[in-house]
Amino acid sequence: MEKEVKYLMKLYRYIAHKFWGPFFFALGVFTTLVVLGDIFEKMKNLSNGTTTIWDLLTYAAATFPNWLTTIVPVACLLAAISIISEMVANGEWTACVAGGFAPKDLFKPIVLCILAVVVGTLFIQEFFVPQLNLKADEIYYTRIKPAANFNPHVETDVVIKISPYQMLFAKRVDPTRGIMEHVSLDTYNDQWNIANQIIAQDMTWNPQTSHWLFKQGIERTFLSDMDTTEVSFEEKEAPFTTAPKNMVVSKAEDKLLSVRDLTTKINFYSQSGLAHYAAETARQAKLATPFVTVIMCLLGMPFAISTRRKSKILNIILSMVIAFAFWWLISMCTSMGHNGYINPFLAGWGPVLIFGLAVVFEFKWLKL
């Protein structure tokens, strides 16, 4: 029994070792092509007088991890199919099956390799990609295609619902500095007629009291349509206690945010009474990513057994067909979720469930 276990582990290590060569080759080729295409597209900005070759290279370096994580599922699929088709062509697969191994047992070391890649990809997406995308935006909007007063942490014309009858308007919001500029807090009555209004030059965060403070403002009370009172003040506590670190006012794309940032955004939007189905769709899609990669590979791996000695180009074509079919369904579902046509959870997990069922039926049909 112990001898059989040692033989099994040796076989698993052998199969797992074969995974990494095709994986890194596919990952390097596809990522390089995508990055070079992005660089060439932006080379048209070299004539603007501010962009240099170094700017394009640093921009490419900052966006590289994001492209890398995007290409990973295809690289995993191509590597998995390449391993199996090579083992079939060399007769190794037939020998293993004749030795008592079921095909699904031979899939296990490949799936474990894919899971290791998925874990690494999630780590990069969560802790590196968002910060590097901010850096890429800074390079793009200050050097490649300059935009006036670019600041990724500042948002203009922000509206926040504080309570069912209170709306806060701010001309400029900078959560990193804990300041809002040119603010107006409007309070309405049951008929949605304005009852009170506070207009202030600034509103700043006070960490000691965990409140925002109006500064240099006027408070108006509307007694009737024609009668109002006004009181000036230097400083006044605001009925708004959301800390700057929990505020999300940036227009950064949801797909470029981490799960933690998306959770903060969803909580803030929910508290403010704003629609957050787009952010929830992006969060569910990110949480489903590990399953997407594994299921995509499981869907393609059985086909490699039937390719026998056919050209490796067929494996590449097969990988691309499966990948694009999966991505098409994911893109369609996420687009519908972003626009509120379907539930965000269905948008994120729907493709996983559909292709997961396809894998189950495929394995039963092929008797694997």
C-alpha positions as a LaTeX table, in Angstrom:
\begin{tabular}{lrrr}
\hline
Residue & $x$ (\AA) & $y$ (\AA) & $z$ (\AA) \\
\hline
Met1 & 0.00 & 0.00 & 0.00 \\
Glu2 & 2.79 & 2.37 & 0.93 \\
Lys3 & 4.55 & 1.56 & $-2.34$ \\
Glu4 & 1.39 & 2.40 & $-4.30$ \\
Val5 & 1.07 & 5.75 & $-2.50$ \\
Lys6 & 4.70 & 6.61 & $-3.31$ \\
Tyr7 & 4.15 & 5.68 & $-6.95$ \\
Leu8 & 0.98 & 7.78 & $-7.06$ \\
Met9 & 2.72 & 10.82 & $-5.56$ \\
Lys10 & 5.60 & 10.42 & $-8.01$ \\
Leu11 & 3.12 & 10.32 & $-10.90$ \\
Tyr12 & 1.32 & 13.39 & $-9.59$ \\
Arg13 & 4.60 & 15.32 & $-9.28$ \\
Tyr14 & 5.52 & 14.30 & $-12.81$ \\
Ile15 & 2.22 & 15.59 & $-14.23$ \\
Ala16 & 2.35 & 18.76 & $-12.14$ \\
His17 & 5.92 & 19.45 & $-13.29$ \\
Lys18 & 4.80 & 19.27 & $-16.93$ \\
Phe19 & 2.13 & 21.94 & $-16.29$ \\
Trp20 & 4.41 & 24.91 & $-15.67$ \\
Gly21 & 6.27 & 24.99 & $-18.99$ \\
Pro22 & 3.20 & 25.45 & $-21.25$ \\
Phe23 & 1.58 & 27.69 & $-18.65$ \\
Phe24 & 4.40 & 30.24 & $-18.44$ \\
Phe25 & 4.92 & 30.09 & $-22.21$ \\
Ala26 & 1.26 & 30.85 & $-22.93$ \\
Leu27 & 1.12 & 33.48 & $-20.20$ \\
Gly28 & 4.24 & 35.22 & $-21.51$ \\
Val29 & 3.20 & 35.16 & $-25.16$ \\
Phe30 & $-0.38$ & 36.37 & $-24.69$ \\
Thr31 & 0.50 & 39.01 & $-22.10$ \\
Thr32 & 3.37 & 40.35 & $-24.21$ \\
Leu33 & 1.12 & 40.64 & $-27.24$ \\
Val34 & $-1.56$ & 42.49 & $-25.28$ \\
Val35 & 0.91 & 44.87 & $-23.58$ \\
Leu36 & 2.74 & 45.62 & $-26.83$ \\
Gly37 & $-0.58$ & 46.30 & $-28.53$ \\
Asp38 & $-1.49$ & 48.73 & $-25.75$ \\
Ile39 & 1.89 & 50.48 & $-26.04$ \\
Phe40 & 1.65 & 50.81 & $-29.83$ \\
Glu41 & $-1.84$ & 52.23 & $-29.51$ \\
Lys42 & $-0.57$ & 54.96 & $-27.17$ \\
Met43 & 2.54 & 55.76 & $-29.21$ \\
Lys44 & 0.42 & 58.25 & $-31.16$ \\
Asn45 & 0.73 & 60.52 & $-28.10$ \\
Leu46 & 4.52 & 60.83 & $-28.53$ \\
Ser47 & 3.96 & 63.94 & $-30.63$ \\
Asn48 & 2.14 & 65.87 & $-27.88$ \\
Gly49 & 5.37 & 67.27 & $-26.41$ \\
Thr50 & 4.98 & 65.70 & $-22.95$ \\
Thr51 & 5.03 & 61.95 & $-23.60$ \\
Thr52 & 8.32 & 60.06 & $-23.76$ \\
Ile53 & 9.23 & 56.46 & $-24.45$ \\
Trp54 & 9.99 & 56.11 & $-20.72$ \\
Asp55 & 6.43 & 57.20 & $-19.90$ \\
Leu56 & 5.04 & 54.50 & $-22.17$ \\
Leu57 & 7.31 & 51.86 & $-20.63$ \\
Thr58 & 6.43 & 52.80 & $-17.05$ \\
Tyr59 & 2.75 & 52.86 & $-17.99$ \\
Ala60 & 3.11 & 49.38 & $-19.49$ \\
Ala61 & 4.89 & 48.14 & $-16.34$ \\
Ala62 & 2.06 & 49.49 & $-14.16$ \\
Thr63 & $-0.67$ & 47.86 & $-16.27$ \\
Phe64 & 1.22 & 44.59 & $-16.76$ \\
Pro65 & $-0.10$ & 42.83 & $-13.59$ \\
Asn66 & $-3.69$ & 43.62 & $-14.57$ \\
Trp67 & $-3.18$ & 42.15 & $-18.05$ \\
Leu68 & $-1.39$ & 39.21 & $-16.44$ \\
Thr69 & $-4.35$ & 38.31 & $-14.24$ \\
Thr70 & $-6.70$ & 38.67 & $-17.21$ \\
Ile71 & $-4.73$ & 36.19 & $-19.33$ \\
Val72 & $-4.25$ & 33.61 & $-16.54$ \\
Pro73 & $-7.44$ & 31.57 & $-17.22$ \\
Val74 & $-6.50$ & 31.10 & $-20.89$ \\
Ala75 & $-2.92$ & 30.17 & $-19.97$ \\
Cys76 & $-4.18$ & 27.59 & $-17.45$ \\
Leu77 & $-6.57$ & 26.11 & $-20.02$ \\
Leu78 & $-3.92$ & 25.91 & $-22.73$ \\
Ala79 & $-1.40$ & 24.32 & $-20.33$ \\
Ala80 & $-3.92$ & 21.73 & $-19.11$ \\
Ile81 & $-4.93$ & 20.72 & $-22.63$ \\
Ser82 & $-1.28$ & 20.62 & $-23.76$ \\
Ile83 & $-0.28$ & 18.27 & $-20.93$ \\
Ile84 & $-3.09$ & 15.82 & $-21.58$ \\
Ser85 & $-2.69$ & 15.82 & $-25.36$ \\
Glu86 & 1.07 & 15.25 & $-25.00$ \\
Met87 & 0.52 & 12.35 & $-22.61$ \\
Val88 & $-2.02$ & 10.86 & $-25.03$ \\
Ala89 & 0.35 & 11.27 & $-27.99$ \\
Asn90 & 3.26 & 9.66 & $-26.08$ \\
Gly91 & 1.17 & 6.74 & $-24.88$ \\
Glu92 & 1.60 & 7.79 & $-21.25$ \\
Trp93 & $-2.11$ & 8.37 & $-20.81$ \\
Thr94 & $-3.00$ & 4.91 & $-22.09$ \\
Ala95 & $-0.38$ & 3.34 & $-19.83$ \\
Cys96 & $-1.74$ & 5.14 & $-16.77$ \\
Val97 & $-5.32$ & 4.13 & $-17.55$ \\
Ala98 & $-4.21$ & 0.53 & $-18.13$ \\
Gly99 & $-2.46$ & 0.69 & $-14.76$ \\
Gly100 & $-5.75$ & 1.32 & $-13.00$ \\
Phe101 & $-5.89$ & 5.13 & $-12.93$ \\
Ala102 & $-9.16$ & 6.80 & $-13.87$ \\
Pro103 & $-8.88$ & 9.92 & $-16.08$ \\
Lys104 & $-10.34$ & 12.06 & $-13.30$ \\
Asp105 & $-7.49$ & 10.88 & $-11.03$ \\
Leu106 & $-4.96$ & 12.09 & $-13.60$ \\
Phe107 & $-6.75$ & 15.43 & $-13.69$ \\
Lys108 & $-6.12$ & 16.03 & $-9.96$ \\
Pro109 & $-2.48$ & 17.27 & $-10.12$ \\
Ile110 & $-3.41$ & 19.61 & $-12.98$ \\
Val111 & $-6.33$ & 21.02 & $-11.00$ \\
Leu112 & $-4.06$ & 21.52 & $-7.97$ \\
Cys113 & $-1.62$ & 23.49 & $-10.13$ \\
Ile114 & $-4.50$ & 25.59 & $-11.45$ \\
Leu115 & $-5.69$ & 26.27 & $-7.89$ \\
Ala116 & $-2.17$ & 27.39 & $-6.93$ \\
Val117 & $-2.20$ & 29.81 & $-9.87$ \\
Val118 & $-5.66$ & 31.07 & $-8.91$ \\
Val119 & $-4.58$ & 31.79 & $-5.32$ \\
Gly120 & $-1.55$ & 33.73 & $-6.56$ \\
Thr121 & $-3.70$ & 35.64 & $-9.03$ \\
Leu122 & $-6.23$ & 36.60 & $-6.36$ \\
Phe123 & $-3.41$ & 37.85 & $-4.14$ \\
Ile124 & $-2.06$ & 40.04 & $-6.96$ \\
Gln125 & $-5.55$ & 41.32 & $-7.82$ \\
Glu126 & $-6.34$ & 42.19 & $-4.24$ \\
Phe127 & $-3.10$ & 43.80 & $-3.07$ \\
Phe128 & $-1.17$ & 44.98 & $-6.15$ \\
Val129 & $-3.43$ & 45.65 & $-9.14$ \\
Pro130 & $-5.55$ & 48.50 & $-7.61$ \\
Gln131 & $-2.48$ & 50.51 & $-6.51$ \\
Leu132 & $-0.69$ & 49.93 & $-9.80$ \\
Asn133 & $-3.77$ & 50.98 & $-11.75$ \\
Leu134 & $-3.80$ & 54.25 & $-9.82$ \\
Lys135 & $-0.16$ & 54.71 & $-10.79$ \\
Ala136 & $-1.00$ & 53.92 & $-14.41$ \\
Asp137 & $-3.81$ & 56.50 & $-14.39$ \\
Glu138 & $-1.44$ & 59.08 & $-12.92$ \\
Ile139 & 1.09 & 58.47 & $-15.71$ \\
Tyr140 & $-1.61$ & 58.48 & $-18.38$ \\
Tyr141 & $-3.39$ & 61.66 & $-17.27$ \\
Thr142 & $-0.26$ & 63.64 & $-16.39$ \\
Arg143 & 2.22 & 62.52 & $-19.07$ \\
Ile144 & 0.60 & 60.58 & $-21.91$ \\
Lys145 & $-2.73$ & 62.40 & $-22.22$ \\
Pro146 & $-2.58$ & 65.27 & $-19.71$ \\
Ala147 & $-5.82$ & 66.26 & $-17.98$ \\
Ala148 & $-6.14$ & 69.51 & $-16.06$ \\
Asn149 & $-6.14$ & 69.20 & $-12.25$ \\
Phe150 & $-5.95$ & 65.42 & $-12.34$ \\
Asn151 & $-6.26$ & 63.85 & $-8.91$ \\
Pro152 & $-7.46$ & 60.22 & $-8.64$ \\
His153 & $-8.58$ & 60.74 & $-5.03$ \\
Val154 & $-10.74$ & 63.82 & $-5.71$ \\
Glu155 & $-14.25$ & 63.80 & $-7.11$ \\
Thr156 & $-16.38$ & 66.76 & $-8.14$ \\
Asp157 & $-20.14$ & 67.35 & $-7.96$ \\
Val158 & $-20.84$ & 64.68 & $-5.36$ \\
Val159 & $-24.34$ & 64.00 & $-4.00$ \\
Ile160 & $-24.80$ & 61.97 & $-0.79$ \\
Lys161 & $-28.08$ & 60.97 & 0.80 \\
Ile162 & $-27.54$ & 61.35 & 4.57 \\
Ser163 & $-31.07$ & 60.45 & 5.70 \\
Pro164 & $-34.46$ & 59.95 & 4.00 \\
Tyr165 & $-34.99$ & 63.74 & 3.99 \\
Gln166 & $-31.44$ & 65.08 & 3.88 \\
Met167 & $-29.19$ & 65.50 & 0.84 \\
Leu168 & $-25.60$ & 66.67 & 0.93 \\
Phe169 & $-24.09$ & 68.35 & $-2.14$ \\
Ala170 & $-20.36$ & 69.00 & $-2.47$ \\
Lys171 & $-18.54$ & 70.67 & $-5.32$ \\
Arg172 & $-15.28$ & 68.89 & $-4.53$ \\
Val173 & $-14.54$ & 65.94 & $-2.21$ \\
Asp174 & $-11.10$ & 64.70 & $-1.16$ \\
Pro175 & $-11.41$ & 61.80 & 1.33 \\
Thr176 & $-7.61$ & 61.45 & 1.61 \\
Arg177 & $-7.46$ & 64.93 & 3.18 \\
Gly178 & $-10.81$ & 64.64 & 4.93 \\
Ile179 & $-12.27$ & 67.73 & 3.30 \\
Met180 & $-15.29$ & 68.71 & 1.21 \\
Glu181 & $-15.44$ & 72.09 & $-0.51$ \\
His182 & $-18.47$ & 74.29 & $-1.28$ \\
Val183 & $-21.04$ & 72.10 & 0.44 \\
Ser184 & $-24.79$ & 72.39 & 0.89 \\
Leu185 & $-26.92$ & 70.31 & 3.25 \\
Asp186 & $-30.62$ & 70.43 & 2.32 \\
Thr187 & $-33.31$ & 69.12 & 4.67 \\
Tyr188 & $-36.82$ & 68.53 & 3.32 \\
Asn189 & $-40.22$ & 68.09 & 4.96 \\
Asp190 & $-42.75$ & 65.32 & 4.28 \\
Gln191 & $-43.93$ & 67.08 & 1.11 \\
Trp192 & $-40.34$ & 67.34 & $-0.11$ \\
Asn193 & $-40.30$ & 71.09 & 0.25 \\
Ile194 & $-37.02$ & 72.44 & 1.52 \\
Ala195 & $-37.22$ & 73.24 & 5.25 \\
Asn196 & $-33.59$ & 73.95 & 6.18 \\
Gln197 & $-30.38$ & 74.58 & 4.30 \\
Ile198 & $-26.78$ & 74.85 & 5.44 \\
Ile199 & $-24.27$ & 76.29 & 2.99 \\
Ala200 & $-20.60$ & 76.24 & 3.96 \\
Gln201 & $-17.27$ & 76.99 & 2.38 \\
Asp202 & $-15.77$ & 73.74 & 3.66 \\
Met203 & $-16.62$ & 70.64 & 5.62 \\
Thr204 & $-13.72$ & 68.88 & 7.36 \\
Trp205 & $-13.41$ & 65.62 & 9.26 \\
Asn206 & $-12.76$ & 65.79 & 13.01 \\
Pro207 & $-11.19$ & 62.47 & 14.11 \\
Gln208 & $-11.60$ & 63.37 & 17.80 \\
Thr209 & $-15.40$ & 63.64 & 17.62 \\
Ser210 & $-15.84$ & 61.35 & 14.57 \\
His211 & $-17.97$ & 64.04 & 12.92 \\
Trp212 & $-17.70$ & 66.34 & 9.98 \\
Leu213 & $-17.61$ & 70.08 & 10.73 \\
Phe214 & $-19.08$ & 72.86 & 8.61 \\
Lys215 & $-16.80$ & 75.88 & 8.42 \\
Gln216 & $-17.65$ & 79.45 & 7.44 \\
Gly217 & $-21.25$ & 78.98 & 6.52 \\
Ile218 & $-24.85$ & 80.13 & 6.70 \\
Glu219 & $-27.86$ & 78.23 & 8.01 \\
Arg220 & $-31.21$ & 79.09 & 6.43 \\
Thr221 & $-34.56$ & 78.10 & 7.87 \\
Phe222 & $-37.55$ & 78.29 & 5.52 \\
Leu223 & $-40.52$ & 79.34 & 7.62 \\
Ser224 & $-42.76$ & 79.77 & 4.56 \\
Asp225 & $-42.44$ & 80.35 & 0.85 \\
Met226 & $-41.68$ & 84.00 & 1.41 \\
Asp227 & $-40.13$ & 83.99 & 4.87 \\
Thr228 & $-36.65$ & 82.70 & 5.78 \\
Thr229 & $-34.14$ & 83.28 & 8.53 \\
Glu230 & $-30.36$ & 83.20 & 8.19 \\
Val231 & $-27.67$ & 82.64 & 10.80 \\
Ser232 & $-23.96$ & 82.84 & 10.04 \\
Phe233 & $-21.44$ & 80.62 & 11.80 \\
Glu234 & $-17.72$ & 79.95 & 11.82 \\
Glu235 & $-17.97$ & 76.27 & 12.72 \\
Lys236 & $-20.86$ & 73.86 & 13.13 \\
Glu237 & $-21.07$ & 70.10 & 13.62 \\
Ala238 & $-22.60$ & 68.26 & 10.66 \\
Pro239 & $-25.04$ & 65.33 & 11.00 \\
Phe240 & $-22.71$ & 63.15 & 8.96 \\
Thr241 & $-20.47$ & 60.60 & 10.69 \\
Thr242 & $-19.11$ & 58.47 & 7.85 \\
Ala243 & $-15.31$ & 58.48 & 8.16 \\
Pro244 & $-13.30$ & 59.49 & 5.07 \\
Lys245 & $-11.72$ & 56.03 & 4.89 \\
Asn246 & $-15.21$ & 54.56 & 4.45 \\
Met247 & $-16.19$ & 56.98 & 1.70 \\
Val248 & $-15.95$ & 56.07 & $-1.97$ \\
Val249 & $-16.43$ & 58.95 & $-4.38$ \\
Ser250 & $-13.90$ & 58.04 & $-7.06$ \\
Lys251 & $-15.09$ & 57.10 & $-10.55$ \\
Ala252 & $-12.48$ & 54.34 & $-10.89$ \\
Glu253 & $-13.80$ & 51.32 & $-12.79$ \\
Asp254 & $-15.29$ & 48.70 & $-10.49$ \\
Lys255 & $-13.41$ & 45.89 & $-12.23$ \\
Leu256 & $-10.09$ & 47.53 & $-11.25$ \\
Leu257 & $-10.97$ & 47.73 & $-7.55$ \\
Ser258 & $-10.15$ & 45.09 & $-4.95$ \\
Val259 & $-12.87$ & 43.12 & $-3.20$ \\
Arg260 & $-12.18$ & 45.17 & $-0.06$ \\
Asp261 & $-12.58$ & 48.45 & $-1.96$ \\
Leu262 & $-15.77$ & 47.20 & $-3.59$ \\
Thr263 & $-17.17$ & 46.21 & $-0.18$ \\
Thr264 & $-16.42$ & 49.70 & 1.16 \\
Lys265 & $-18.05$ & 51.23 & $-1.90$ \\
Ile266 & $-21.17$ & 49.06 & $-1.59$ \\
Asn267 & $-21.55$ & 49.87 & 2.11 \\
Phe268 & $-21.13$ & 53.59 & 1.45 \\
Tyr269 & $-23.56$ & 53.59 & $-1.47$ \\
Ser270 & $-26.08$ & 51.60 & 0.54 \\
Gln271 & $-25.82$ & 54.02 & 3.45 \\
Ser272 & $-26.13$ & 56.98 & 1.08 \\
Gly273 & $-29.17$ & 55.55 & $-0.68$ \\
Leu274 & $-27.33$ & 55.25 & $-4.00$ \\
Ala275 & $-27.67$ & 52.40 & $-6.48$ \\
His276 & $-24.86$ & 49.89 & $-5.99$ \\
Tyr277 & $-25.83$ & 46.98 & $-8.24$ \\
Ala278 & $-22.87$ & 47.69 & $-10.56$ \\
Ala279 & $-20.37$ & 47.47 & $-7.70$ \\
Glu280 & $-22.11$ & 44.37 & $-6.30$ \\
Thr281 & $-21.94$ & 42.72 & $-9.72$ \\
Ala282 & $-18.20$ & 43.44 & $-9.91$ \\
Arg283 & $-17.67$ & 42.04 & $-6.42$ \\
Gln284 & $-19.56$ & 38.83 & $-7.12$ \\
Ala285 & $-17.70$ & 38.42 & $-10.43$ \\
Lys286 & $-14.36$ & 38.73 & $-8.60$ \\
Leu287 & $-15.44$ & 36.22 & $-5.94$ \\
Ala288 & $-16.46$ & 33.80 & $-8.69$ \\
Thr289 & $-13.14$ & 34.15 & $-10.55$ \\
Pro290 & $-11.44$ & 31.08 & $-8.96$ \\
Phe291 & $-14.35$ & 28.87 & $-9.97$ \\
Val292 & $-14.40$ & 30.38 & $-13.47$ \\
Thr293 & $-10.77$ & 29.37 & $-14.10$ \\
Val294 & $-11.13$ & 25.85 & $-12.70$ \\
Ile295 & $-14.42$ & 25.13 & $-14.49$ \\
Met296 & $-13.09$ & 26.51 & $-17.77$ \\
Cys297 & $-10.16$ & 24.11 & $-17.56$ \\
Leu298 & $-12.31$ & 21.13 & $-16.55$ \\
Leu299 & $-14.52$ & 21.87 & $-19.52$ \\
Gly300 & $-11.61$ & 21.72 & $-21.97$ \\
Met301 & $-9.45$ & 18.97 & $-20.49$ \\
Pro302 & $-11.61$ & 15.98 & $-21.55$ \\
Phe303 & $-11.51$ & 17.13 & $-25.17$ \\
Ala304 & $-7.72$ & 16.80 & $-25.14$ \\
Ile305 & $-8.07$ & 13.04 & $-24.59$ \\
Ser306 & $-9.90$ & 12.68 & $-27.89$ \\
Thr307 & $-7.46$ & 14.78 & $-29.93$ \\
Arg308 & $-4.95$ & 11.91 & $-29.92$ \\
Arg309 & $-2.02$ & 12.79 & $-32.18$ \\
Lys310 & $-3.59$ & 15.75 & $-33.87$ \\
Ser311 & $-1.75$ & 19.05 & $-34.24$ \\
Lys312 & $-1.13$ & 21.19 & $-31.18$ \\
Ile313 & $-2.69$ & 24.05 & $-33.13$ \\
Leu314 & $-6.00$ & 22.27 & $-32.61$ \\
Asn315 & $-5.43$ & 22.47 & $-28.85$ \\
Ile316 & $-4.81$ & 26.20 & $-29.09$ \\
Ile317 & $-7.94$ & 26.71 & $-31.18$ \\
Leu318 & $-9.97$ & 24.59 & $-28.77$ \\
Ser319 & $-8.65$ & 26.58 & $-25.80$ \\
Met320 & $-9.55$ & 29.87 & $-27.43$ \\
Val321 & $-13.04$ & 28.71 & $-28.41$ \\
Ile322 & $-13.84$ & 27.55 & $-24.86$ \\
Ala323 & $-12.29$ & 30.65 & $-23.31$ \\
Phe324 & $-14.12$ & 33.09 & $-25.56$ \\
Ala325 & $-17.42$ & 31.24 & $-25.10$ \\
Phe326 & $-16.97$ & 31.51 & $-21.34$ \\
Trp327 & $-15.92$ & 35.16 & $-21.53$ \\
Trp328 & $-18.82$ & 36.00 & $-23.82$ \\
Leu329 & $-21.32$ & 34.64 & $-21.30$ \\
Ile330 & $-19.49$ & 36.35 & $-18.41$ \\
Ser331 & $-19.39$ & 39.68 & $-20.27$ \\
Met332 & $-23.07$ & 39.43 & $-21.17$ \\
Cys333 & $-24.11$ & 38.62 & $-17.59$ \\
Thr334 & $-21.90$ & 41.28 & $-15.98$ \\
Ser335 & $-23.13$ & 43.89 & $-18.45$ \\
Met336 & $-26.73$ & 43.07 & $-17.58$ \\
Gly337 & $-25.85$ & 43.13 & $-13.88$ \\
His338 & $-24.09$ & 46.51 & $-14.16$ \\
Asn339 & $-27.19$ & 47.98 & $-15.76$ \\
Gly340 & $-29.54$ & 46.46 & $-13.21$ \\
Tyr341 & $-31.34$ & 44.07 & $-15.58$ \\
Ile342 & $-30.53$ & 40.98 & $-13.52$ \\
Asn343 & $-29.58$ & 40.33 & $-9.90$ \\
Pro344 & $-25.86$ & 40.99 & $-9.22$ \\
Phe345 & $-25.44$ & 37.54 & $-7.64$ \\
Leu346 & $-26.92$ & 35.91 & $-10.74$ \\
Ala347 & $-24.71$ & 38.08 & $-12.94$ \\
Gly348 & $-21.57$ & 37.03 & $-11.07$ \\
Trp349 & $-22.34$ & 33.37 & $-10.44$ \\
Gly350 & $-24.66$ & 32.54 & $-13.35$ \\
Pro351 & $-21.86$ & 31.62 & $-15.82$ \\
Val352 & $-20.21$ & 29.48 & $-13.13$ \\
Leu353 & $-23.42$ & 27.54 & $-12.54$ \\
Ile354 & $-24.16$ & 27.10 & $-16.26$ \\
Phe355 & $-20.68$ & 25.90 & $-17.19$ \\
Gly356 & $-20.43$ & 23.91 & $-13.96$ \\
Leu357 & $-23.49$ & 21.92 & $-15.01$ \\
Ala358 & $-21.93$ & 21.53 & $-18.46$ \\
Val359 & $-18.82$ & 20.00 & $-16.84$ \\
Val360 & $-20.95$ & 17.54 & $-14.82$ \\
Phe361 & $-22.85$ & 16.38 & $-17.91$ \\
Glu362 & $-19.63$ & 16.24 & $-19.93$ \\
Phe363 & $-17.92$ & 13.98 & $-17.39$ \\
Lys364 & $-20.97$ & 11.72 & $-17.20$ \\
Trp365 & $-21.29$ & 11.56 & $-20.97$ \\
Leu366 & $-17.62$ & 10.69 & $-21.44$ \\
Lys367 & $-17.76$ & 8.37 & $-18.39$ \\
Leu368 & $-14.73$ & 9.96 & $-16.75$ \\
\hline
\end{tabular}
